[in-house]
Amino acid sequence: MSNKSKNFFKGIKDTSPLMIPVVPFGIIFGVLAIDLGLTPLTTIAMSVIIFGGASQIIFLQLFSAGASSFVILSSVGAVNSRHLLYGTVLSEHLSDLNLTWKIIVSYFLVDQAFAVSNNHFKKNKEDKDKYFHLIGGGLNCWTIWQITTIIGIYLGSIIPEKLGLTFAIPLTFLALLVNDFRKFINVIVIIISGSIATLGYQIIPYKAYVIVAAFVGLFVAFILTKFLKKNYE
């Protein structure tokens, strides 16, 4: 097996545990989309083009509320802006790729793939084929998301409401934070950014609470890292 294949399949393996809450999340999206009047083809196209669970749910909520196209597009863009941070973090590891490969990798740069591939890249800095890990993890998530969306479209009506599948949405993102609780700095950043996002939900204009919380979290992480590094020198 080539090194590219090893990285690719390791990406699939590393993201697989994170796919458990994605299954009900995808089903929920398929069910909601059909309930709001979207056609199966439009729903599937949205999952392929946008390919972002949280932003797709927000799209449906705003669409059902009769929001304008500008509000819908700007809101979806704001939610997905976190991927700019992902790209910035991984840029040092992918700088040698040509434009075509960067576009391919960026499409698969979802939350779950970033969470596992970022750690993989740090441990394998000298591996020129390490980006296949991100492609494998992202493709794994993409496949699960498309399949569960289709299940929600065609079989959602027979799924009992008492199963309470809506728990999957926060659970999906909580699963990404498990490893981060092992470091003190990470815990502080999570608490601060989470608190800002929660308190700012009703206060921060244009629903930009996610962006504000992310940038404050980055600033706090920078300050704490510099402070602790200085103390240990």
MARDO-896661 format. One line per field, with one value per residue: residue number from 1; x, y, z of N, C-alpha, C, O, CB in turn. Coordinates in steps of 0.02 Angstrom, whole numbers. Last residue first. Glycine has a CB too. Layout:
N
num <- (NUM; ...)
n_x <- (X; ...)
n_y <- (Y; ...)
n_z <- (Z; ...)
ca_x <- (X; ...)
ca_y <- (Y; ...)
ca_z <- (Z; ...)
c_x <- (X; ...)
c_y <- (Y; ...)
c_z <- (Z; ...)
o_x <- (X; ...)
o_y <- (Y; ...)
o_z <- (Z; ...)
cb_x <- (X; ...)
cb_y <- (Y; ...)
cb_z <- (Z; ...)
***
This chain:
233
num <- (233; 232; 231; 230; 229; 228; 227; 226; 225; 224; 223; 222; 221; 220; 219; 218; 217; 216; 215; 214; 213; 212; 211; 210; 209; 208; 207; 206; 205; 204; 203; 202; 201; 200; 199; 198; 197; 196; 195; 194; 193; 192; 191; 190; 189; 188; 187; 186; 185; 184; 183; 182; 181; 180; 179; 178; 177; 176; 175; 174; 173; 172; 171; 170; 169; 168; 167; 166; 165; 164; 163; 162; 161; 160; 159; 158; 157; 156; 155; 154; 153; 152; 151; 150; 149; 148; 147; 146; 145; 144; 143; 142; 141; 140; 139; 138; 137; 136; 135; 134; 133; 132; 131; 130; 129; 128; 127; 126; 125; 124; 123; 122; 121; 120; 119; 118; 117; 116; 115; 114; 113; 112; 111; 110; 109; 108; 107; 106; 105; 104; 103; 102; 101; 100; 99; 98; 97; 96; 95; 94; 93; 92; 91; 90; 89; 88; 87; 86; 85; 84; 83; 82; 81; 80; 79; 78; 77; 76; 75; 74; 73; 72; 71; 70; 69; 68; 67; 66; 65; 64; 63; 62; 61; 60; 59; 58; 57; 56; 55; 54; 53; 52; 51; 50; 49; 48; 47; 46; 45; 44; 43; 42; 41; 40; 39; 38; 37; 36; 35; 34; 33; 32; 31; 30; 29; 28; 27; 26; 25; 24; 23; 22; 21; 20; 19; 18; 17; 16; 15; 14; 13; 12; 11; 10; 9; 8; 7; 6; 5; 4; 3; 2; 1)
n_x <- (519; 397; 342; 327; 227; 121; 105; 80; -40; -124; -131; -187; -309; -369; -380; -465; -580; -611; -643; -756; -847; -868; -926; -1041; -1112; -1177; -1307; -1318; -1250; -1256; -1366; -1403; -1276; -1186; -1191; -1134; -1012; -953; -943; -855; -740; -717; -709; -605; -498; -486; -456; -333; -252; -250; -297; -400; -502; -481; -545; -680; -733; -810; -925; -992; -1042; -1138; -1221; -1300; -1368; -1429; -1548; -1645; -1703; -1805; -1890; -2016; -2046; -1996; -1987; -2056; -2009; -1881; -1854; -1815; -1735; -1654; -1579; -1512; -1433; -1356; -1277; -1211; -1138; -1054; -977; -917; -840; -751; -692; -620; -528; -462; -411; -327; -235; -175; -80; 38; 140; 256; 299; 345; 245; 159; 98; 24; -65; -145; -210; -282; -364; -464; -526; -552; -653; -754; -779; -703; -634; -661; -627; -490; -443; -474; -396; -269; -260; -254; -138; -22; 57; 135; 53; 1; 44; 6; -135; -208; -252; -324; -429; -495; -535; -623; -721; -797; -889; -1011; -1083; -1076; -1142; -1270; -1293; -1287; -1393; -1504; -1500; -1518; -1643; -1743; -1848; -1950; -1932; -1877; -1750; -1701; -1697; -1614; -1493; -1468; -1438; -1324; -1235; -1219; -1166; -1115; -1125; -1165; -1174; -1232; -1343; -1411; -1443; -1537; -1637; -1670; -1720; -1833; -1885; -1949; -2044; -2015; -2001; -1878; -1794; -1813; -1758; -1624; -1584; -1598; -1499; -1384; -1395; -1385; -1243; -1159; -1131; -1034; -920; -816; -760; -701; -584; -486; -518; -495; -359; -310; -333; -237; -114; -108; -108; 16; 103; 29; 42)
n_y <- (1476; 1472; 1597; 1602; 1509; 1572; 1684; 1628; 1560; 1665; 1739; 1643; 1616; 1741; 1747; 1639; 1684; 1795; 1729; 1653; 1750; 1814; 1707; 1683; 1803; 1870; 1910; 2045; 2089; 2011; 1964; 1834; 1773; 1805; 1700; 1599; 1653; 1670; 1537; 1484; 1558; 1511; 1371; 1356; 1414; 1325; 1206; 1239; 1253; 1118; 977; 890; 935; 899; 779; 828; 905; 835; 811; 929; 920; 818; 865; 963; 863; 758; 790; 764; 641; 577; 472; 520; 519; 378; 381; 394; 507; 477; 414; 510; 605; 530; 463; 572; 605; 492; 505; 627; 597; 493; 563; 664; 589; 534; 648; 691; 585; 591; 721; 712; 620; 683; 763; 690; 675; 715; 719; 800; 804; 723; 784; 882; 806; 750; 862; 895; 785; 795; 920; 920; 824; 888; 1008; 998; 1010; 974; 1089; 1097; 995; 1055; 1170; 1114; 1051; 1167; 1236; 1122; 1124; 1181; 1214; 1138; 1177; 1308; 1299; 1263; 1387; 1436; 1344; 1372; 1502; 1477; 1409; 1503; 1542; 1483; 1586; 1681; 1617; 1611; 1750; 1787; 1712; 1765; 1901; 1894; 1837; 1862; 1742; 1655; 1552; 1455; 1513; 1503; 1362; 1324; 1385; 1315; 1190; 1225; 1259; 1133; 1051; 1078; 1078; 1152; 1047; 933; 981; 1036; 922; 865; 963; 957; 826; 830; 1002; 1084; 1098; 1070; 933; 922; 976; 891; 769; 804; 841; 719; 644; 710; 678; 539; 540; 609; 532; 447; 502; 493; 369; 404; 475; 376; 306; 405; 427; 303; 308; 409; 359; 247; 306; 370; 263; 110; -60)
n_z <- (1522; 1581; 1564; 1427; 1409; 1473; 1387; 1260; 1291; 1330; 1208; 1121; 1181; 1170; 1030; 1005; 1072; 995; 876; 917; 957; 833; 761; 836; 832; 733; 709; 697; 862; 1017; 1097; 1090; 1094; 1191; 1280; 1196; 1156; 1281; 1324; 1229; 1256; 1391; 1379; 1284; 1353; 1461; 1392; 1333; 1445; 1494; 1399; 1378; 1302; 1171; 1150; 1139; 1039; 953; 1022; 1011; 883; 899; 998; 938; 850; 917; 971; 879; 894; 977; 971; 954; 821; 721; 549; 434; 371; 325; 208; 115; 184; 269; 172; 118; 228; 240; 122; 144; 262; 224; 128; 205; 295; 200; 149; 262; 278; 153; 157; 268; 217; 115; 171; 180; 92; 151; 315; 413; 511; 590; 696; 634; 557; 658; 709; 593; 573; 671; 644; 506; 500; 574; 498; 333; 199; 71; 1; 20; -66; -190; -184; -176; -300; -382; -340; -257; -95; 2; 110; 208; 331; 341; 342; 452; 502; 393; 384; 504; 479; 377; 441; 499; 407; 411; 469; 365; 260; 313; 318; 184; 130; 203; 171; 31; 18; 168; 255; 288; 371; 291; 278; 406; 419; 313; 352; 470; 413; 343; 443; 505; 394; 239; 93; -21; -121; -62; 4; -104; -177; -92; -103; -238; -245; -159; -134; 12; 114; 242; 242; 176; 276; 386; 337; 314; 445; 513; 451; 496; 633; 640; 592; 675; 786; 714; 666; 749; 718; 587; 579; 573; 454; 358; 380; 343; 208; 174; 217; 133; 7; 11; 20; -44; 0)
ca_x <- (584; 435; 355; 374; 292; 147; 117; 138; 19; -107; -106; -123; -260; -355; -341; -398; -547; -592; -585; -696; -823; -839; -864; -993; -1086; -1105; -1294; -1308; -1290; -1213; -1338; -1456; -1327; -1192; -1216; -1200; -1060; -965; -983; -923; -772; -725; -757; -672; -521; -500; -516; -391; -265; -279; -249; -341; -510; -456; -472; -660; -696; -747; -879; -962; -989; -1089; -1177; -1247; -1336; -1369; -1490; -1616; -1641; -1770; -1819; -1994; -2020; -2036; -1946; -2072; -2079; -1890; -1877; -1861; -1782; -1701; -1621; -1558; -1480; -1405; -1319; -1255; -1186; -1104; -1017; -959; -895; -789; -734; -674; -575; -496; -457; -383; -271; -223; -144; -6; 74; 231; 264; 391; 263; 190; 139; 74; -15; -105; -165; -236; -307; -417; -509; -503; -589; -727; -759; -759; -612; -670; -697; -533; -436; -503; -469; -292; -263; -307; -204; -43; 9; 170; 79; -23; 54; 78; -99; -178; -214; -265; -381; -467; -487; -566; -676; -749; -826; -957; -1075; -1049; -1072; -1236; -1294; -1239; -1325; -1488; -1494; -1458; -1585; -1720; -1794; -1961; -1955; -1945; -1792; -1711; -1733; -1683; -1523; -1483; -1495; -1382; -1256; -1246; -1227; -1101; -1089; -1146; -1144; -1171; -1293; -1387; -1397; -1473; -1608; -1643; -1662; -1776; -1888; -1896; -2065; -2020; -2058; -1939; -1796; -1833; -1828; -1666; -1583; -1638; -1569; -1401; -1392; -1450; -1297; -1175; -1184; -1093; -977; -852; -797; -759; -647; -485; -520; -561; -407; -304; -373; -308; -141; -106; -164; -46; 98; 68; 0)
ca_y <- (1488; 1410; 1575; 1648; 1497; 1510; 1693; 1671; 1524; 1612; 1770; 1675; 1562; 1715; 1797; 1639; 1622; 1805; 1774; 1620; 1701; 1851; 1738; 1629; 1779; 1859; 1840; 2006; 2100; 2029; 2032; 1883; 1750; 1850; 1765; 1590; 1632; 1728; 1585; 1458; 1566; 1582; 1402; 1329; 1443; 1396; 1210; 1223; 1310; 1173; 1031; 864; 943; 965; 778; 781; 940; 861; 755; 913; 967; 814; 808; 983; 924; 744; 791; 831; 645; 639; 457; 509; 581; 406; 382; 334; 508; 518; 371; 458; 625; 578; 424; 533; 654; 505; 445; 619; 652; 481; 504; 681; 630; 491; 607; 732; 601; 530; 702; 758; 605; 631; 794; 691; 650; 756; 677; 786; 865; 698; 726; 902; 848; 706; 824; 944; 796; 739; 901; 966; 811; 824; 1009; 1005; 1036; 923; 1065; 1145; 988; 989; 1176; 1156; 1010; 1115; 1265; 1167; 1097; 1155; 1269; 1126; 1106; 1293; 1326; 1209; 1341; 1472; 1351; 1305; 1489; 1521; 1370; 1468; 1579; 1445; 1523; 1696; 1634; 1549; 1711; 1817; 1701; 1693; 1880; 1925; 1800; 1879; 1791; 1704; 1614; 1444; 1503; 1569; 1403; 1302; 1401; 1387; 1197; 1200; 1311; 1189; 1036; 1103; 1028; 1186; 1113; 927; 943; 1080; 972; 830; 946; 1019; 845; 787; 939; 1074; 1104; 1141; 962; 899; 1004; 962; 773; 778; 889; 777; 624; 710; 748; 571; 501; 639; 583; 420; 497; 556; 376; 360; 513; 425; 273; 375; 482; 323; 262; 414; 421; 239; 263; 409; 309; 171; 0)
ca_z <- (1491; 1582; 1632; 1458; 1378; 1500; 1458; 1270; 1265; 1377; 1270; 1106; 1173; 1237; 1065; 976; 1093; 1065; 878; 890; 1006; 889; 738; 824; 896; 724; 727; 636; 802; 961; 1104; 1085; 1046; 1134; 1302; 1228; 1105; 1239; 1362; 1235; 1191; 1375; 1425; 1271; 1289; 1473; 1433; 1291; 1402; 1534; 1411; 1412; 1374; 1193; 1158; 1191; 1092; 926; 1011; 1076; 895; 845; 1013; 984; 825; 878; 1017; 879; 855; 995; 971; 1023; 849; 777; 609; 473; 394; 385; 263; 94; 132; 298; 219; 76; 200; 292; 133; 87; 261; 277; 109; 147; 320; 245; 105; 234; 331; 174; 103; 269; 279; 97; 156; 239; 71; 96; 266; 358; 474; 529; 711; 683; 524; 615; 752; 623; 528; 673; 712; 534; 465; 596; 569; 379; 263; 122; -1; 54; 7; -171; -192; -121; -239; -391; -330; -311; -143; -57; 67; 140; 312; 344; 284; 412; 546; 418; 329; 491; 533; 363; 398; 543; 409; 379; 505; 432; 253; 299; 379; 231; 107; 203; 241; 60; -6; 101; 252; 235; 402; 315; 219; 377; 468; 315; 288; 473; 459; 306; 396; 542; 431; 307; 132; 41; -134; -103; 42; -50; -207; -104; -38; -210; -285; -144; -170; -38; 44; 224; 278; 143; 209; 390; 358; 260; 390; 533; 443; 425; 611; 654; 561; 610; 793; 749; 619; 749; 782; 594; 582; 628; 519; 364; 388; 414; 248; 156; 246; 206; 26; 1; 77; -49; 0)
c_x <- (638; 504; 400; 392; 345; 216; 149; 156; 82; -45; -83; -91; -191; -302; -321; -353; -476; -556; -563; -635; -759; -809; -829; -925; -1034; -1072; -1220; -1290; -1271; -1254; -1300; -1430; -1382; -1244; -1227; -1230; -1130; -1017; -1001; -969; -844; -762; -771; -725; -592; -529; -536; -456; -327; -297; -284; -291; -449; -462; -445; -584; -665; -703; -811; -911; -955; -1029; -1122; -1197; -1283; -1332; -1425; -1556; -1608; -1704; -1776; -1920; -1992; -2005; -1985; -2031; -2096; -1960; -1891; -1889; -1836; -1755; -1674; -1605; -1533; -1456; -1374; -1303; -1236; -1159; -1072; -1005; -943; -851; -777; -720; -634; -548; -496; -434; -333; -263; -197; -75; 23; 161; 232; 359; 305; 210; 178; 123; 42; -49; -118; -186; -257; -355; -457; -479; -535; -659; -724; -734; -672; -649; -711; -606; -483; -501; -503; -368; -288; -315; -260; -115; -6; 122; 112; 4; 37; 93; -25; -135; -176; -220; -317; -413; -455; -512; -616; -700; -775; -889; -1016; -1036; -1039; -1161; -1257; -1236; -1273; -1415; -1474; -1447; -1521; -1659; -1772; -1908; -1966; -1975; -1865; -1758; -1750; -1725; -1597; -1517; -1517; -1445; -1317; -1273; -1258; -1164; -1066; -1103; -1121; -1136; -1228; -1333; -1369; -1422; -1541; -1608; -1629; -1713; -1828; -1904; -2011; -2035; -2069; -2001; -1860; -1841; -1853; -1740; -1628; -1641; -1615; -1473; -1412; -1453; -1366; -1235; -1202; -1147; -1040; -912; -838; -796; -708; -550; -525; -569; -478; -351; -367; -351; -216; -135; -167; -107; 35; 58; 44)
c_y <- (1501; 1417; 1513; 1624; 1540; 1495; 1631; 1678; 1564; 1574; 1717; 1703; 1590; 1659; 1772; 1689; 1618; 1743; 1789; 1665; 1668; 1803; 1774; 1658; 1724; 1832; 1822; 1933; 2054; 2034; 2054; 1955; 1801; 1831; 1812; 1657; 1627; 1712; 1646; 1505; 1540; 1592; 1474; 1363; 1420; 1429; 1283; 1230; 1299; 1233; 1090; 918; 918; 976; 844; 783; 893; 890; 778; 857; 955; 858; 802; 927; 950; 807; 784; 838; 713; 648; 518; 489; 571; 469; 414; 331; 448; 515; 411; 415; 573; 598; 470; 492; 619; 559; 460; 560; 645; 535; 490; 623; 647; 528; 558; 692; 642; 543; 639; 741; 648; 608; 743; 721; 653; 735; 720; 743; 852; 757; 701; 845; 867; 746; 780; 909; 847; 752; 845; 942; 857; 810; 945; 997; 1051; 946; 1015; 1124; 1035; 980; 1111; 1164; 1050; 1074; 1213; 1188; 1148; 1128; 1243; 1177; 1093; 1221; 1308; 1234; 1289; 1427; 1385; 1308; 1421; 1511; 1412; 1426; 1547; 1480; 1483; 1632; 1647; 1561; 1644; 1777; 1729; 1681; 1806; 1902; 1827; 1839; 1803; 1757; 1669; 1507; 1495; 1565; 1472; 1345; 1383; 1410; 1270; 1205; 1289; 1243; 1096; 1098; 1055; 1141; 1147; 994; 937; 1045; 1018; 879; 913; 1006; 908; 807; 895; 1006; 1097; 1152; 1035; 929; 985; 992; 846; 784; 867; 828; 683; 692; 753; 643; 531; 604; 617; 473; 473; 555; 440; 365; 469; 463; 322; 343; 456; 382; 276; 371; 427; 300; 254; 370; 352; 215; 62)
c_z <- (1545; 1550; 1635; 1528; 1412; 1473; 1489; 1344; 1276; 1356; 1320; 1169; 1160; 1232; 1134; 1013; 1067; 1091; 949; 894; 982; 941; 795; 805; 887; 788; 718; 649; 743; 897; 1042; 1083; 1035; 1084; 1243; 1247; 1134; 1186; 1320; 1272; 1192; 1309; 1406; 1314; 1273; 1410; 1445; 1330; 1360; 1490; 1445; 1429; 1413; 1268; 1185; 1204; 1144; 981; 987; 1068; 963; 860; 961; 999; 874; 857; 977; 926; 856; 959; 989; 1028; 919; 806; 666; 538; 438; 414; 327; 151; 121; 248; 249; 119; 159; 270; 184; 96; 203; 274; 160; 129; 264; 271; 145; 190; 306; 228; 123; 215; 284; 158; 134; 224; 127; 74; 212; 304; 412; 483; 650; 697; 572; 581; 711; 669; 555; 630; 714; 602; 492; 565; 590; 450; 308; 192; 55; 54; 45; -96; -170; -124; -180; -328; -335; -300; -198; -110; 3; 90; 239; 322; 283; 355; 504; 460; 350; 438; 524; 416; 376; 502; 455; 382; 477; 471; 320; 292; 370; 296; 156; 185; 245; 131; 24; 82; 180; 231; 351; 346; 239; 316; 438; 362; 289; 409; 464; 349; 356; 496; 465; 348; 200; 85; -71; -109; 4; -9; -153; -132; -46; -144; -257; -181; -150; -72; -8; 150; 259; 176; 172; 320; 357; 276; 333; 476; 460; 412; 538; 632; 576; 578; 727; 758; 653; 703; 785; 661; 595; 635; 576; 433; 397; 429; 323; 201; 234; 241; 102; 24; 72; 12; 0)
o_x <- (696; 543; 436; 450; 401; 260; 198; 215; 133; -2; -29; -32; -141; -257; -264; -294; -431; -507; -504; -581; -713; -754; -769; -874; -987; -1012; -1204; -1261; -1215; -1290; -1310; -1468; -1405; -1255; -1272; -1289; -1179; -1062; -1057; -1028; -888; -811; -828; -778; -633; -577; -594; -505; -368; -351; -340; -246; -447; -431; -393; -562; -629; -643; -761; -860; -895; -972; -1066; -1138; -1226; -1271; -1372; -1517; -1550; -1653; -1720; -1891; -1949; -1944; -2006; -2039; -2145; -1968; -1912; -1941; -1895; -1813; -1733; -1665; -1593; -1514; -1432; -1362; -1296; -1218; -1130; -1064; -1004; -907; -833; -781; -691; -603; -556; -495; -387; -317; -257; -123; -31; 126; 185; 389; 301; 192; 225; 183; 100; 8; -59; -127; -198; -300; -410; -419; -478; -613; -670; -676; -689; -648; -766; -643; -512; -551; -554; -401; -323; -371; -307; -149; -2; 143; 116; -20; 57; 148; 3; -101; -119; -159; -262; -359; -395; -452; -564; -645; -715; -838; -977; -984; -982; -1120; -1218; -1183; -1222; -1380; -1431; -1391; -1475; -1626; -1781; -1921; -1989; -2036; -1910; -1799; -1806; -1782; -1639; -1564; -1576; -1499; -1359; -1327; -1318; -1212; -1007; -1051; -1064; -1075; -1174; -1284; -1311; -1363; -1493; -1556; -1568; -1658; -1778; -1928; -2026; -2039; -2126; -2048; -1891; -1888; -1906; -1780; -1667; -1695; -1665; -1505; -1452; -1506; -1403; -1272; -1254; -1204; -1095; -952; -890; -858; -761; -569; -564; -621; -516; -379; -413; -401; -253; -174; -221; -151; 4; 10; 91)
o_y <- (1512; 1369; 1502; 1630; 1517; 1471; 1635; 1677; 1537; 1558; 1722; 1693; 1563; 1656; 1780; 1674; 1597; 1749; 1795; 1642; 1655; 1814; 1766; 1635; 1719; 1838; 1766; 1899; 2028; 1987; 2109; 2001; 1812; 1867; 1854; 1670; 1646; 1752; 1671; 1513; 1569; 1630; 1496; 1382; 1460; 1466; 1301; 1256; 1343; 1261; 1108; 906; 925; 1022; 845; 789; 915; 899; 744; 856; 969; 838; 783; 940; 958; 806; 803; 885; 720; 662; 511; 488; 609; 472; 471; 284; 450; 521; 382; 383; 589; 608; 451; 486; 634; 558; 443; 565; 655; 519; 478; 633; 646; 502; 544; 702; 630; 518; 635; 745; 624; 581; 758; 707; 623; 774; 758; 731; 889; 758; 662; 857; 868; 723; 773; 925; 842; 731; 848; 944; 835; 787; 947; 981; 1109; 906; 1013; 1139; 1015; 961; 1113; 1164; 1024; 1062; 1215; 1162; 1208; 1111; 1281; 1181; 1042; 1206; 1295; 1194; 1272; 1428; 1366; 1280; 1413; 1510; 1384; 1411; 1562; 1452; 1453; 1625; 1628; 1521; 1624; 1770; 1697; 1645; 1788; 1885; 1789; 1810; 1760; 1812; 1724; 1516; 1524; 1609; 1495; 1363; 1423; 1450; 1285; 1222; 1331; 1270; 1109; 1136; 1056; 1162; 1169; 997; 935; 1076; 1037; 877; 930; 1036; 912; 806; 921; 958; 1104; 1209; 1060; 948; 1027; 1030; 860; 803; 907; 854; 695; 720; 796; 669; 547; 635; 650; 461; 479; 603; 443; 366; 495; 483; 312; 350; 481; 386; 261; 394; 447; 294; 253; 397; 367; 207; 67)
o_z <- (1529; 1549; 1683; 1549; 1424; 1509; 1526; 1361; 1297; 1397; 1349; 1182; 1185; 1274; 1156; 1025; 1103; 1128; 963; 914; 1022; 965; 805; 830; 927; 796; 698; 607; 741; 879; 1017; 1070; 979; 1035; 1245; 1233; 1103; 1172; 1323; 1254; 1161; 1305; 1404; 1290; 1251; 1414; 1439; 1304; 1351; 1497; 1427; 1470; 1474; 1295; 1218; 1261; 1188; 971; 998; 1103; 971; 850; 978; 1011; 853; 847; 1002; 921; 837; 991; 1012; 1082; 941; 816; 660; 577; 476; 474; 377; 144; 117; 266; 253; 104; 164; 291; 173; 80; 212; 282; 141; 116; 273; 269; 126; 192; 325; 226; 111; 227; 302; 152; 135; 259; 123; 40; 227; 252; 363; 424; 657; 709; 552; 577; 727; 667; 541; 648; 754; 617; 501; 599; 620; 462; 320; 239; 82; 102; 95; -65; -135; -72; -137; -306; -296; -256; -187; -165; -46; 33; 212; 299; 230; 322; 520; 453; 329; 446; 536; 402; 357; 525; 451; 362; 514; 504; 331; 316; 413; 325; 168; 220; 286; 150; 40; 125; 137; 205; 368; 347; 208; 304; 445; 346; 267; 410; 463; 325; 338; 507; 456; 338; 215; 111; -66; -104; 34; 10; -157; -112; -11; -129; -254; -153; -126; -41; -68; 127; 261; 141; 140; 307; 330; 233; 307; 461; 425; 368; 519; 614; 530; 540; 722; 740; 625; 703; 818; 661; 612; 690; 623; 466; 438; 483; 361; 229; 279; 288; 131; 57; 123; 50; 39)
cb_x <- (581; 397; 289; 344; 290; 99; 51; 124; 10; -165; -161; -131; -281; -420; -381; -401; -586; -655; -603; -708; -876; -894; -877; -1019; -1142; -1071; -1338; -1254; -1285; -1156; -1293; -1504; -1357; -1128; -1167; -1193; -1039; -900; -945; -922; -733; -656; -730; -673; -473; -436; -505; -385; -204; -230; -216; -308; -572; -494; -439; -680; -741; -761; -909; -1015; -1016; -1120; -1217; -1277; -1389; -1387; -1495; -1669; -1655; -1759; -1798; -2037; -2076; -2043; -1879; -2060; -2125; -1873; -1825; -1828; -1745; -1665; -1578; -1520; -1443; -1371; -1277; -1214; -1150; -1070; -972; -914; -868; -745; -690; -645; -541; -445; -418; -359; -226; -188; -136; 27; 80; 279; 210; 453; 299; 143; 96; 41; -48; -149; -205; -276; -332; -452; -572; -532; -597; -775; -820; -815; -570; -630; -712; -526; -363; -464; -488; -258; -195; -290; -217; -34; -56; 217; 130; -98; 12; 105; -107; -232; -262; -287; -411; -523; -523; -587; -714; -787; -839; -974; -1140; -1096; -1065; -1264; -1366; -1258; -1315; -1535; -1561; -1464; -1581; -1705; -1734; -2027; -1905; -1947; -1769; -1644; -1692; -1687; -1487; -1419; -1477; -1371; -1199; -1192; -1214; -1075; -1029; -1209; -1194; -1188; -1320; -1445; -1433; -1483; -1655; -1699; -1682; -1793; -1888; -1827; -2097; -1956; -2048; -1943; -1734; -1782; -1838; -1650; -1512; -1608; -1585; -1356; -1321; -1467; -1295; -1114; -1162; -1073; -959; -805; -748; -737; -657; -427; -458; -573; -403; -232; -353; -318; -105; -34; -160; -54; 160; 50; -48)
cb_y <- (1547; 1356; 1559; 1719; 1511; 1451; 1708; 1741; 1507; 1564; 1814; 1731; 1516; 1688; 1863; 1657; 1562; 1820; 1839; 1601; 1649; 1896; 1786; 1581; 1755; 1925; 1793; 2038; 2171; 1976; 2035; 1875; 1684; 1854; 1796; 1546; 1566; 1752; 1607; 1391; 1529; 1617; 1398; 1253; 1424; 1433; 1174; 1153; 1324; 1194; 1054; 812; 906; 1018; 763; 711; 988; 914; 706; 893; 1038; 834; 744; 1008; 978; 704; 735; 882; 625; 642; 428; 457; 633; 353; 420; 271; 509; 588; 318; 413; 638; 639; 392; 488; 706; 527; 386; 609; 719; 481; 442; 700; 695; 466; 567; 789; 639; 480; 690; 831; 616; 571; 846; 730; 578; 753; 633; 752; 912; 650; 670; 924; 911; 672; 781; 997; 819; 675; 878; 1036; 822; 767; 1020; 951; 1100; 861; 1034; 1213; 1002; 932; 1192; 1226; 979; 1070; 1320; 1134; 1077; 1100; 1310; 1128; 1062; 1305; 1401; 1165; 1306; 1533; 1388; 1257; 1493; 1595; 1343; 1423; 1651; 1430; 1481; 1741; 1694; 1517; 1698; 1890; 1734; 1656; 1891; 2001; 1802; 1954; 1766; 1736; 1637; 1388; 1441; 1601; 1411; 1229; 1364; 1427; 1169; 1128; 1329; 1219; 985; 1176; 1002; 1209; 1158; 899; 875; 1101; 1013; 771; 901; 1071; 855; 715; 951; 1080; 1167; 1176; 956; 822; 981; 1001; 744; 706; 899; 810; 563; 662; 777; 566; 429; 635; 636; 391; 451; 612; 375; 289; 551; 473; 230; 322; 528; 343; 190; 394; 481; 226; 195; 430; 355; 208; 0)
cb_z <- (1442; 1547; 1667; 1461; 1303; 1485; 1494; 1240; 1191; 1386; 1302; 1053; 1115; 1270; 1071; 901; 1068; 1109; 842; 817; 1020; 922; 680; 769; 940; 703; 686; 594; 780; 952; 1164; 1143; 1070; 1101; 1351; 1289; 1074; 1205; 1426; 1271; 1137; 1371; 1497; 1282; 1232; 1495; 1501; 1263; 1357; 1589; 1346; 1368; 1397; 1156; 1092; 1173; 1126; 874; 962; 1127; 892; 778; 1017; 1049; 813; 817; 1069; 898; 785; 1068; 904; 1057; 852; 833; 597; 431; 335; 369; 278; 45; 66; 323; 275; 27; 157; 357; 157; 23; 255; 347; 104; 87; 352; 304; 56; 196; 386; 200; 37; 259; 341; 64; 102; 294; 47; 37; 302; 384; 520; 492; 738; 748; 495; 562; 801; 662; 460; 650; 749; 539; 390; 580; 612; 363; 254; 103; -69; 21; 28; -206; -265; -125; -224; -450; -381; -381; -107; -36; 106; 138; 357; 414; 282; 384; 595; 459; 272; 470; 602; 360; 338; 592; 432; 307; 501; 471; 209; 233; 401; 246; 39; 154; 279; 57; -83; 97; 295; 245; 455; 365; 179; 357; 532; 337; 231; 486; 529; 284; 349; 588; 481; 305; 94; 80; -170; -172; 60; -5; -261; -152; 1; -200; -358; -160; -246; -5; 35; 242; 353; 144; 169; 430; 429; 246; 365; 596; 488; 388; 622; 727; 586; 563; 842; 818; 562; 729; 840; 584; 517; 619; 528; 309; 328; 431; 233; 82; 217; 230; -8; -73; 80; -113; 61)
***
